[in-house]
Amino acid sequence: MEKDKSNYSFWGKYKQYAGNEIMLYAIMIIGIILGLIIFS
């Protein structure tokens, strides 16, 4: 329960950075794909 509560407050705190968050997710996904290509 406490873990969920901290997770919720984390998302609430960073909701105003939604645009940056989407960009971070895109960069993370691209990085994972590049990593798979490099290591495969």
C-alpha positions, 0 to 999 in steps of 0.5 A, a space after each residue: 500500500 505504501 509503495 502505491 501511495 508513493 508512486 501516486 504522489 510521484 506521478 502527481 508531482 510530475 504531472 506538470 512535466 507531462 510533455 517532458 515525460 513523453 519525450 523521456 519515454 520516447 528516448 528510453 524506448 529508442 535507447 532500448 531498441 538501439 541497445 537490442 540492435 547493438 547487442 543482438 
